[in-house]
């Protein structure tokens, strides 16, 4: 759950479009609309910030950024110490205490590490929060000696992204402080030092592998093993699947881990991807952490439904199995999918 909340803070950072001082008299929506226009962003800076999630010692982070290259040094509770370097071709992360280096090749843009532009970032955020949050400017404050706009986004309904407070630099729209509240977890990130014109040597973006360190080359492309229905039955026992003739089961993938079982059934209709069905034991679900926005009745039991942009989900639990149906095809409706759900049958 903390990873999810951390992701929401990063998403909050997408509010960084870019605006000039001329936007100071605009409404919050006009400021956000302006953020979608073509802009430039910081190419070089040094910063120090603190990230606090309440129940652990806050993490302190130092970062150096120069022309697309980045170095981050993180220290947290229990003397944790990590050094991560992105030189534009690879990412290397050193766990100082364990003396282990994880290395990712990112020379191919398809690996997914290409940073979105500010225009793309702002567009993504607008699509996500425009229907679920009320946005207002709460004032102008100084963070780390910089003048900022204090922007508050309050959820109107349940959302993957909870209430947000963001302090953005008035000159370059860098997020200097953010507060996220979601699923009863508050996460605060705040810059204490920011230098927008530092002298940074290129050698800083070279990570020297310590003597005796274990180097692990990790694949940036995540793949999931395909399995047969019999294997899922052997693992989970009895569960429901779709049986309508117009839904074709294409593949079953194992999304589980050593301590967690989860299988995803991928269905097509008319030759196009239509929906996915994820099943897992209900004992693995933290009910208090649910982020779904609407209570519904599914197969005569209480379930939840969520719609946020193109993301549409139906979830319910039945006979100690939790089902998550994600609607993939843009033409599919909730009503149509509920009809399929009512026709599901047990396999064993």
TITIDREN-772392 format. One record per residue (C-alpha): z, y, x; residue number from 0. Coordinates in Angstrom, 1 decimal. Layout:
N
        w        v        u   seq
        Z        Y        X   NUM
...
***
This chain:
348
        w        v        u   seq
      0.0      0.0      0.0     0
      0.7      2.4      2.8     1
     -2.8      1.8      4.2     2
     -4.1      2.9      0.8     3
     -2.0      6.0      0.7     4
     -3.0      6.8      4.3     5
     -6.6      6.4      3.2     6
     -6.0      8.9      0.3     7
     -4.8     11.5      2.9     8
     -8.0     11.0      4.9     9
     -9.9     11.4      1.7    10
     -8.0     14.6      1.0    11
     -9.3     15.8      4.3    12
    -12.7     15.7      2.8    13
    -11.8     18.9      1.1    14
    -12.9     20.5      4.4    15
    -16.2     21.9      3.5    16
    -16.4     25.2      5.2    17
    -16.1     28.8      3.8    18
    -16.0     32.2      5.2    19
    -13.5     35.0      4.5    20
    -15.8     36.1      1.7    21
    -14.5     33.2     -0.4    22
    -10.9     34.6     -0.6    23
    -11.5     36.1     -4.1    24
    -13.3     33.1     -5.5    25
    -11.8     30.6     -7.9    26
    -10.8     27.1     -6.6    27
    -13.9     25.5     -8.1    28
    -16.1     28.3     -6.6    29
    -14.5     27.7     -3.2    30
    -15.1     23.9     -3.5    31
    -18.7     24.6     -4.6    32
    -19.2     26.8     -1.6    33
    -17.9     24.0      0.6    34
    -20.9     21.9     -0.3    35
    -23.3     24.5      1.3    36
    -24.7     24.0      4.8    37
    -22.1     24.9      7.3    38
    -21.0     24.3     10.9    39
    -17.7     22.8     12.1    40
    -15.4     22.7     15.1    41
    -17.0     20.9     18.0    42
    -14.0     21.2     20.4    43
    -10.3     21.5     19.8    44
     -6.9     20.1     20.8    45
     -4.1     19.4     18.3    46
     -0.7     17.9     17.9    47
      0.6     16.8     14.5    48
      3.3     14.8     12.9    49
      2.8     12.1     10.1    50
      5.8     11.2      8.0    51
      6.0      8.5      5.3    52
      9.7      8.8      4.7    53
     11.1      5.4      5.6    54
     10.2      5.2      9.2    55
     10.4      7.5     12.2    56
      7.6     10.0     11.9    57
      4.6      9.4     14.1    58
      3.5     12.0     16.6    59
     -0.2     12.3     17.3    60
     -2.1     14.2     20.0    61
     -5.8     14.6     19.8    62
     -8.6     15.9     21.9    63
    -12.1     16.5     20.4    64
    -15.2     17.6     22.3    65
    -18.8     17.3     21.2    66
    -18.3     14.2     19.1    67
    -16.0     12.5     21.5    68
    -12.3     12.0     20.6    69
     -9.1     10.8     22.2    70
     -6.0     10.2     20.2    71
     -2.5      9.3     21.5    72
      0.0      8.0     18.9    73
      3.7      7.4     19.3    74
      5.9      6.0     16.5    75
      9.0      4.1     15.6    76
     10.2      1.3     17.9    77
      8.5      3.0     20.9    78
      5.1      2.1     19.6    79
      2.4      3.8     21.8    80
     -1.3      3.6     21.2    81
     -4.2      5.4     23.0    82
     -7.6      5.4     21.3    83
    -10.8      6.8     22.9    84
    -14.2      7.3     21.3    85
    -16.9      8.1     23.8    86
    -19.7      8.0     21.4    87
    -20.8      4.5     22.4    88
    -17.7      2.5     21.9    89
    -14.1      2.8     20.7    90
    -11.3      1.5     22.8    91
     -7.7      1.2     21.6    92
     -4.9      0.4     24.0    93
     -1.6     -1.0     22.7    94
      0.4      0.3     25.6    95
      3.5     -1.9     25.0    96
      1.5     -5.1     24.4    97
     -1.1     -4.3     27.2    98
     -3.9     -5.2     24.9    99
     -7.2     -3.3     24.6   100
     -9.4     -3.7     21.4   101
    -13.0     -2.6     21.9   102
    -15.6     -1.8     19.3   103
    -19.3     -1.2     20.0   104
    -20.5      1.8     17.9   105
    -23.7      2.5     19.7   106
    -25.6      1.4     16.6   107
    -25.1      3.9     13.7   108
    -25.3      1.0     11.3   109
    -21.8      0.1     12.5   110
    -20.5      2.7     10.1   111
    -18.7      5.1     12.5   112
    -21.0      8.0     12.2   113
    -18.9     10.9     10.9   114
    -20.2     12.5      7.6   115
    -21.1     16.1      7.7   116
    -18.9     18.7      6.0   117
    -21.4     18.9      3.2   118
    -21.3     15.2      2.7   119
    -17.5     15.2      2.9   120
    -17.1     17.9      0.3   121
    -19.6     16.3     -2.0   122
    -17.7     13.0     -1.9   123
    -14.4     14.6     -2.7   124
    -15.9     16.7     -5.6   125
    -17.3     13.5     -7.1   126
    -13.9     11.8     -6.9   127
    -11.5     14.4     -8.1   128
    -13.5     16.8    -10.4   129
    -12.6     14.8    -13.5   130
     -9.1     13.5    -12.5   131
     -7.4     16.5    -10.9   132
     -6.5     20.1    -11.8   133
     -7.2     22.2     -8.7   134
     -5.7     25.6     -7.9   135
     -5.0     27.9     -5.0   136
     -1.2     28.2     -4.6   137
     -1.3     31.0     -2.0   138
     -1.9     31.8      1.6   139
      0.4     30.5      4.3   140
      0.6     30.1      8.1   141
      0.5     26.6      9.6   142
      0.7     26.2     13.4   143
      0.1     30.0     13.7   144
     -3.1     29.8     11.7   145
     -3.9     31.5      8.4   146
     -4.5     28.9      5.6   147
     -5.3     28.5      2.0   148
     -2.7     26.3      0.2   149
     -4.7     24.2     -2.3   150
     -3.0     22.0     -4.9   151
     -4.8     19.2     -6.7   152
     -2.7     17.7     -9.5   153
     -3.8     14.5    -11.3   154
     -4.6     14.8    -14.9   155
     -4.6     11.0    -15.3   156
     -3.8      8.0    -13.1   157
     -6.1      7.9    -10.0   158
     -6.5      6.1     -6.7   159
     -5.8      9.5     -5.2   160
     -2.5     10.9     -6.4   161
     -1.3     14.5     -6.3   162
     -2.4     16.4     -3.2   163
     -1.4     19.5     -1.4   164
     -3.7     20.7      1.3   165
     -3.4     23.7      3.7   166
     -6.9     24.5      5.1   167
     -7.7     26.9      7.9   168
     -9.3     30.0      6.4   169
    -11.8     30.4      9.2   170
    -13.0     26.8      9.8   171
    -11.6     24.8      6.9   172
     -9.8     22.3      9.1   173
     -6.9     20.6      7.2   174
     -3.8     21.7      9.0   175
     -1.2     20.2      6.6   176
     -1.4     17.7      3.7   177
      1.0     16.1      1.3   178
      0.1     13.1     -0.8   179
      2.2     11.5     -3.5   180
      0.9      8.2     -4.9   181
      2.6      5.0     -6.0   182
      6.0      6.5     -5.3   183
      5.1      7.1     -1.6   184
      5.0     10.5     -0.1   185
      3.0     11.1      3.0   186
      3.1     14.4      5.0   187
      0.8     15.3      7.8   188
      1.3     18.6      9.6   189
     -0.2     20.2     12.8   190
      2.4     21.8     15.0   191
      0.0     22.9     17.7   192
     -3.7     23.7     17.4   193
     -5.9     25.1     20.2   194
     -9.5     25.9     19.1   195
    -10.7     26.8     22.6   196
     -9.2     24.3     25.1   197
    -10.5     23.2     28.4   198
    -11.1     19.5     28.1   199
    -12.5     17.4     31.0   200
    -15.0     14.6     30.2   201
    -12.8     12.2     32.1   202
    -10.3     12.3     29.3   203
    -12.7     10.2     27.2   204
    -12.8      7.3     29.6   205
    -10.0      4.7     29.0   206
     -9.0      2.9     32.2   207
     -8.1     -0.7     31.4   208
     -4.6     -1.3     32.8   209
     -4.1     -4.1     35.3   210
     -3.5     -7.4     33.6   211
     -4.5     -6.1     30.1   212
     -6.2     -8.5     27.6   213
     -9.5     -7.0     26.4   214
    -10.7     -8.1     23.0   215
    -14.2     -7.3     21.8   216
    -14.1     -6.8     18.1   217
    -17.0     -6.9     15.6   218
    -17.4     -3.7     13.6   219
    -19.2     -5.6     10.8   220
    -16.8     -7.3      8.4   221
    -18.1    -10.6      7.0   222
    -16.5    -13.0      4.6   223
    -17.0    -16.8      4.6   224
    -19.0    -18.3      1.7   225
    -17.2    -21.2      0.0   226
    -18.0    -23.6     -2.8   227
    -16.3    -23.7     -6.2   228
    -14.6    -27.0     -5.3   229
    -12.8    -25.3     -2.4   230
    -11.5    -22.6     -4.6   231
    -10.3    -25.1     -7.2   232
     -8.5    -27.1     -4.4   233
     -6.7    -23.9     -3.3   234
     -5.9    -22.2     -6.6   235
     -6.1    -25.0     -9.2   236
     -7.1    -23.9    -12.8   237
     -8.7    -20.5    -13.3   238
    -11.2    -18.7    -15.5   239
    -14.9    -18.0    -14.6   240
    -17.9    -16.5    -16.5   241
    -20.0    -19.0    -18.3   242
    -22.6    -17.0    -20.2   243
    -26.1    -18.1    -19.4   244
    -27.4    -14.7    -18.5   245
    -24.8    -14.2    -15.7   246
    -25.8    -16.1    -12.6   247
    -23.2    -17.0     -9.9   248
    -24.8    -16.1     -6.6   249
    -22.0    -16.6     -4.1   250
    -18.3    -17.1     -3.7   251
    -16.6    -15.4     -0.8   252
    -13.2    -16.0      0.8   253
    -11.5    -12.6      1.1   254
     -8.1    -14.1      1.9   255
     -6.0    -14.3      5.0   256
     -3.4    -16.7      6.4   257
     -0.8    -15.4      4.0   258
     -2.9    -14.3      1.1   259
     -5.5    -16.1     -1.1   260
     -8.3    -14.2     -2.7   261
    -11.8    -15.3     -3.8   262
    -14.6    -13.1     -5.0   263
    -17.3    -14.4     -7.3   264
    -20.6    -12.4     -7.2   265
    -22.7    -12.5    -10.4   266
    -26.2    -11.2    -11.0   267
    -28.1    -10.6    -14.3   268
    -31.8    -10.3    -14.5   269
    -32.1    -10.7    -10.8   270
    -29.8     -7.7    -10.1   271
    -26.2     -7.5     -8.9   272
    -24.1     -7.1    -12.1   273
    -20.4     -7.6    -11.5   274
    -17.9     -9.3     -9.2   275
    -14.8    -11.3    -10.2   276
    -11.9    -11.4     -7.7   277
     -9.1    -13.9     -8.4   278
     -5.8    -14.4     -6.7   279
     -2.3    -15.7     -7.5   280
     -0.3    -13.1     -9.5   281
      2.7    -13.6     -7.2   282
      0.8    -11.7     -4.5   283
      0.5     -8.6     -6.7   284
      3.0     -5.7     -6.5   285
      3.0     -4.6    -10.2   286
      4.8     -1.4     -9.4   287
      2.0     -0.3     -7.1   288
     -0.7     -0.4     -9.8   289
     -2.9      2.6     -9.7   290
     -5.0      1.8    -12.8   291
     -5.4      4.7    -15.2   292
     -5.5      3.1    -18.6   293
     -3.6      0.2    -20.4   294
     -5.9     -2.1    -22.3   295
     -5.7     -5.5    -24.0   296
     -7.8     -8.2    -22.3   297
     -7.9    -11.7    -23.8   298
     -4.8    -10.9    -25.9   299
     -2.8     -9.9    -22.8   300
     -2.0     -6.5    -21.4   301
     -4.4     -5.4    -18.7   302
     -5.6     -2.2    -17.0   303
     -8.8     -0.4    -16.8   304
    -10.0      2.2    -14.3   305
    -13.1      4.4    -14.1   306
    -13.5      6.9    -11.3   307
    -17.0      8.0    -10.6   308
    -19.1      4.9    -10.0   309
    -15.9      2.8     -9.5   310
    -15.1      0.8    -12.6   311
    -12.5     -2.0    -12.7   312
    -10.8     -4.2    -15.3   313
     -7.6     -6.1    -14.3   314
     -5.3     -8.5    -16.0   315
     -3.1    -11.5    -15.3   316
     -3.3    -14.8    -17.2   317
     -1.4    -18.1    -16.5   318
     -0.2    -16.8    -13.1   319
     -3.6    -15.8    -11.9   320
     -4.7    -12.2    -11.5   321
     -8.3    -11.2    -12.3   322
    -10.1     -8.1    -11.1   323
    -13.6     -7.5    -12.6   324
    -15.6     -4.8    -10.8   325
    -18.6     -3.5    -12.7   326
    -21.5     -3.2    -10.1   327
    -24.6     -2.3    -12.2   328
    -24.8      1.3    -13.4   329
    -26.3      0.2    -16.7   330
    -23.5     -2.3    -17.5   331
    -20.9     -0.9    -20.0   332
    -17.2     -1.7    -20.4   333
    -17.9     -3.1    -23.9   334
    -20.6     -5.5    -22.6   335
    -18.3     -6.7    -19.8   336
    -15.4     -7.2    -22.2   337
    -17.6     -9.5    -24.3   338
    -18.3    -11.6    -21.2   339
    -14.6    -11.7    -20.4   340
    -13.7    -13.0    -23.9   341
    -16.2    -15.9    -23.3   342
    -14.7    -17.0    -19.9   343
    -13.7    -20.6    -19.6   344
    -11.3    -22.6    -17.4   345
    -12.5    -24.7    -14.5   346
    -10.2    -27.3    -13.0   347
***
